[in-house]
Amino acid sequence: MAPGPKHLTTGDALPPLQPGILRVYSMKFCPFADRARLMLHAKGIEHEVVNVNTWKKPEWFVEKNPKQLVPVLEKDGKIVYESIITAQYLEDIYPDKNPLIPKDPYQRARDAIILDHCGGKFLRSMVPKVDKIRRKSKTSGIAAASQRRLEEERDGFLFRYHTEQKFQQLILEDQISVGQLKSALVVSSVWDWFQIQIQIVTEYCAPEYRSKPGFLDYMLWPVFARLRASGSLGVGEGVPVSMETLHAWYNGMLNDPSVKSILHPDSAYQEFSKHYRTENTLFDEIETHN
Ligand SMILES: N[C@@H](CCC(=O)N[C@@H](CS)C(=O)NCC(=O)O)C(=O)O
């Protein structure tokens, strides 16, 4: 597979749009953009990819999305953004191409619940919060930063996820060992929370629940692919039995042609997450196959 197009940056011109061609503005390592790209691939929708340097964006990008976030879809003057909305939109405009969203209202409602738990809120604000925590932990030390977060948002759903994310980041940066992580998670009761999340996803991942990947798999995959790449799903003893189901789901997903079409090696995600939001963000330098 050829590496994708280079990421356009400040000063770069908008590639000319062509009538009838669907375009996705993307970023190679963005989990949200992955959602749109997975749907495009799984439904076999012809499209072109324009990669955007999300750290130093081209000036014209604000006209595509006032929030200046990828993914964005554009075709014949119609623009749609927000990853879950783009995915639903693709299903709506191409209902007959490999339908991926269940028709049964109950199934749709269950999917929406799982996505609400695991795909929407906590992924949506993950990046800025991790940044904030990292900045804090640099200035005041890991323990102080995590203590402050505990006090600020003790009962917050997002906080628990972000704490977990923060520790992953610190592990990646070699600032904390897995043993320290485990004790920190237990102390802050994040570990229990994390297990509950895993159980919820497991209900969905169980083979009897679904026979082939659909909308929800593609919405969840980018989150869990990154957790997996960071090694945090293999954290020591105490891993719930349900993890086995989760791992079986991973293995199934890894063989899915749409997942393969966007997947990078674990090392590429790790490398990217180390550098994201630094002046040296490596959008094009990290070796990938797509
Ligand atoms: N809620 C958005 C989040 C998209 C998002 O955060 N994309 C990141 C890249 S992973 C981005 O474009 N960041 C640019 C920025 O923060 O300025 C969605 O689901 O599409």
The ligand as an SDF file (V2000), in Angstrom:
LIG
                    3D

 20 19  0  0  0  0  0  0  0  0999 V2000
  -15.1760   15.6630   18.1140 N   0  0  0  0  0  0  0  0  0  0  0  0
  -14.3610   15.6090   16.9440 C   0  0  0  0  0  0  0  0  0  0  0  0
  -12.9260   15.5100   17.3770 C   0  0  0  0  0  0  0  0  0  0  0  0
  -11.9630   15.5790   16.1910 C   0  0  0  0  0  0  0  0  0  0  0  0
  -10.5350   15.9340   16.6250 C   0  0  0  0  0  0  0  0  0  0  0  0
  -10.2790   16.2710   17.7910 O   0  0  0  0  0  0  0  0  0  0  0  0
   -9.5850   15.8530   15.6710 N   0  0  0  0  0  0  0  0  0  0  0  0
   -8.2370   16.2550   15.9890 C   0  0  0  0  0  0  0  0  0  0  0  0
   -7.2020   15.3370   15.3760 C   0  0  0  0  0  0  0  0  0  0  0  0
   -7.2020   13.7660   16.1580 S   0  0  0  0  0  0  0  0  0  0  0  0
   -7.9970   17.6220   15.3570 C   0  0  0  0  0  0  0  0  0  0  0  0
   -8.4060   17.8860   14.2480 O   0  0  0  0  0  0  0  0  0  0  0  0
   -7.3130   18.5100   16.1090 N   0  0  0  0  0  0  0  0  0  0  0  0
   -7.0090   19.7990   15.6820 C   0  0  0  0  0  0  0  0  0  0  0  0
   -7.0340   20.7750   16.8300 C   0  0  0  0  0  0  0  0  0  0  0  0
   -7.2260   20.3480   17.9760 O   0  0  0  0  0  0  0  0  0  0  0  0
   -6.8740   21.9690   16.5720 O   0  0  0  0  0  0  0  0  0  0  0  0
  -14.7870   14.4210   16.0900 C   0  0  0  0  0  0  0  0  0  0  0  0
  -15.3090   13.4430   16.6460 O   0  0  0  0  0  0  0  0  0  0  0  0
  -14.6380   14.5130   14.8590 O   0  0  0  0  0  0  0  0  0  0  0  0
  1  2  1  0
  2  3  1  0
  2 18  1  0
  3  4  1  0
  4  5  1  0
  5  6  2  0
  5  7  1  0
  7  8  1  0
  8  9  1  0
  8 11  1  0
  9 10  1  0
 11 12  2  0
 11 13  1  0
 13 14  1  0
 14 15  1  0
 15 16  2  0
 15 17  1  0
 18 19  2  0
 18 20  1  0
M  END
$$$$
